[in-house]
């Protein structure tokens, strides 16, 4: 039997090595040491129904599903509890896993067929066509008799039709983005490893990885730093940007901070043995250029690296899905990759006709040396009075970016920044930051696959990428979640991964801040220097809004650069595991898009004036990305509460407009490893977040009117449940009750499409409250919210400032003047 590469089912192996490796790991078979193209595969057969299958595997899909379940979960997963018996622990585990998605998708996207691409494009046209048909039917309805005799009828009809148009526009933009993503997945081919090694051998690219962190769990930060340190680029420097107060008074906080600082030292020391061995072999080959390369010695270096990684993987905890991902996809995946290379080297050494030339041997050895050669450091900007202490992630990055390529004399802060500025006993430190070519940013709760920096840096140096400022892979969600809301929120994250890939197809890419590689030259174009409170502040990322990555995307395009998404899954980030944490995250995401919309308009006008206008599709996609949360939220509220013309406008055609959107989203969920039925759960989740998105939208409007800035709300990352505000629990219940009442009214008046839509909405949002929040949690949050509302704390006593002003009151009078007490305007 020869491997047939025509099959595109999820269980078929493509010609790509990653797909082969993924199939063997999923099927439980061990891959061969070396597998050239067209070689026979023992124990494997090709089936017309299911694609590539092991010998003896049944071909019908139901049996295939049962067999896969037995392989992945063991014999206990195939048993059922006897009637009348309680569920055993294994049965409960089986049930939890059935509703979960434990297997992480491969890095390479499955290549869609022509029929899938055509269907995706047809869905866009169908959605727009159904909207046009609906508007035509509405025009006919309004032309009949005295339909709009009341001013309220007129206003309600206009608002309703505008809302329908806004929702349809956003649905079409989603369908258009995925229609652009699918051809990118179909065309994408990975660069050959030998070509990448040759490139880095001739181009010593210097990469600086920055990991901003604030009040994070040291274990989480450790995994993120390790994933950054194990990147395969030759010249890598990893810096942890700690933004915690440097000298906390709480012993628990101080211990956590010390543990976080110790991670950088741990990484450098742990990598030393393998690094030394690889460099010793490299030096020996360089000293004897005429000698024949000992292939076995090169393979020994790979074996040592593999053994080291596997020992580390065995010692790591795997209690959470994030820890399991780190062990399996970062450590073991890299170990398996190096082990395959070692096996290939030994087999090549046994071939008398093959001779490993010195250049390729050095490339192979430098790969191991690059993985285990990393410089690590910890930088805390709040230790220095010379740097801004603005409490944002953007300023944490800006502070260090402004020091790159220079030697600086920084003033060390005292207990507080204010005291240090006025203290006569100021101390200084010399901080020197080496120059770099690329800057890699990574959130402290995210992880990268080992090839992330290697492949993206290589892509940045390909012809046609000279003006690409930011390249990234939009992050995916960790699998193996333990709560329904975390799984559904992760599904929306994975859907957004596809959308972002489609935005790149139309030159409408936005920077997603969890990870990115930024060209140093582009950062210099964005540099802005101001003086604030006597301190010189350098900004590259402006940070006017709390979505600084989206805001910076417009700045990058305005300076003539572009952004690009690499069409693979190489980065992952956490998803909130409870409703309270999700509220904080999604409210932050909803705040800021409206503030960036005017800047997009200004960019459009400037580009038109220069003769290089933005395309219509790019403008529509960018506008939808920035404003869709606002108008979709308002549109949903209108559709659920407004009942124009006694329900005549809610017709079958209106309900059909959303059909292509939900059908294609269900297909995407299946493609991403979820269930099609999860589309209903996502609809319920979106209804649950209506009040959250509305609050974020109102915060944007308030910021625009006041001219101030919004505080950055960090998403909690704790093992306990984060309480949600009572309003965010009451609002979905109120919407459900309102939809139910409208459904009853529509049914009594014979408007059956309106009644069906209202009833479906009420059921979805009620089910979301029960399944995603929980009845007990909802009652608890409402009760706590009530207590906080009626409970008024006594005003805190005003404390006199400590430090030098407390010891020398005259200094405050001379420097600040006599201050009168003032109250707050409420």
Secondary structure, DSSP 8 states (H G I E B T S, - for coil): -B--TT--STTS--SSHHHHHHHHHHHT----S---TT-B-TTEEEETTTEEEETT---SHHHHHHHHHHHHH-GGGG----TT----HHHHHHHHHHTS--S---SB-----HHHHHHHHHHHHHHHHHHHHHHHHHHHHHHSTTTT-SHHHHHHHHHHHHHHHHHHHHHHHHHHHHHHHHHHHHH-----HHHHHHHHHH---EEEEEEEESS--HHHHHHHHHHHHT---SEEEEEEEE-S-TT-SSHHHHHHHHHHHHHHHHHHHHHHHHHHHHHHHHHHHHH-TTS---HHHHHHHHHHHHHHHHHHHHHS--SSHHHHHIIIIIIIHHHHHHHHHHHHHHHHHT-TT----HHHHHHHHHHHHHHT--EEEEE-GGGBTTS---SSHHHHHHHHHTTBTEEEEEEE--SSHHHHHH-SS-EEEEEEE---SEEEEE-TTEEE-TTHHHHHHHHHTSTT-TTEEEEE---EE-S--SSHHHHHHHHHHHHHHHHHHHHHHTT-----TTEEEEEHHHHHHH-EEEEETTEEEEESS--SSS-HHHHHHHHHHHTT-EEEE-SB--EEE---SSHHHHHHHHHHHHSSHHHHHHHHHHHHHHHHHTT----HHHHHHHHHHHHHHHHHHHHHHHHHH--GGGGTT--HHHHHHTHHHHHHHHHHHHHTTS-TTHHHHHHHHHHHTHHHHHHHHHHHHHHHHH------------SS-----HHHHHHHHHHHHHHHHHHHHHHHTT-HHHHHHHHHHHHHHHHHIIIII-HHHHHHHHHHHHHHHH------------THHHH-HHHHHHHH----------
